[in-house]
Amino acid sequence: MNTQLTEIEEMRIELKHIAYKAIVTDKFNDNKKIIVEIYQRTKKDAIRDLRGNGYAVNVMKVKKAPVFDYIMNNTNCESWDWKENN
């Protein structure tokens, strides 16, 4: 039995992951705020992974990459810009 994934199977796995971006605090580097991009299936998984890597995360500032880029480029980044309005 061949346990290696074919290139098509790998692409299918990658398609299930979504790009998220977040503003996080690096607890190990003088508490600097940085922007990170992470690929996970859900926002919850992305937050869990970031916290597991030693970052302090504000859940309001974790967004899908296109939404994050829009907020950073087209708003003043006020607190109401980060809230989800349904």
C-alpha positions in Angstrom: 0.0 0.0 0.0 1.4 3.4 -1.0 1.1 5.8 1.9 2.5 8.8 0.1 0.0 11.5 -1.0 -0.3 12.3 -4.6 0.0 15.9 -5.7 -3.7 16.2 -6.3 -4.5 14.9 -2.8 -2.1 17.4 -1.3 -3.9 20.2 -3.2 -7.2 19.1 -1.8 -5.9 19.2 1.7 -4.5 22.7 1.2 -7.8 23.9 -0.2 -9.6 23.1 3.1 -7.3 25.5 5.0 -8.2 29.2 5.1 -5.7 32.1 5.4 -6.2 34.1 8.6 -4.3 37.1 9.7 -4.0 38.5 13.2 -2.4 41.2 15.3 -0.7 39.4 18.2 1.6 40.2 21.0 4.9 38.3 21.0 5.4 37.5 24.7 9.0 36.3 24.1 10.2 39.4 22.2 9.6 42.5 24.4 5.8 42.3 24.0 6.0 43.6 20.4 2.8 43.7 18.4 3.2 41.8 15.1 1.0 40.7 12.2 1.0 37.0 11.5 -0.6 34.9 8.8 -1.7 31.4 9.5 -3.5 28.7 7.5 -6.1 26.7 9.5 -9.5 25.2 8.9 -11.3 27.5 11.4 -10.8 30.7 13.3 -10.8 28.7 16.5 -8.0 26.5 15.3 -6.0 29.5 14.2 -6.4 31.1 17.6 -5.5 27.9 19.4 -2.4 27.5 17.2 -1.2 31.1 17.8 -1.6 30.8 21.5 0.2 27.5 21.5 3.1 29.2 19.8 3.4 31.8 22.6 1.4 34.7 21.3 -1.2 36.7 23.2 -4.2 36.9 20.9 -7.2 39.3 20.9 -9.9 37.2 19.2 -11.4 40.3 17.6 -8.3 40.9 15.7 -8.1 37.5 14.0 -9.8 37.7 10.6 -9.8 36.0 7.2 -6.9 37.5 5.3 -9.0 39.5 2.8 -11.1 41.0 5.6 -8.0 41.8 7.7 -6.3 43.5 4.7 -9.4 45.6 4.0 -9.6 46.8 7.6 -5.8 47.6 7.7 -5.9 49.4 4.3 -9.2 51.2 4.4 -10.1 52.1 8.0 -8.6 53.8 11.0 -8.4 50.5 12.8 -10.7 51.7 15.6 -12.3 49.1 17.9 -15.6 49.2 16.0 -13.8 48.4 12.7 -12.9 45.0 14.1 -16.4 44.0 15.4 -18.4 41.8 13.2 -21.7 43.3 12.1 -24.2 40.7 10.9 
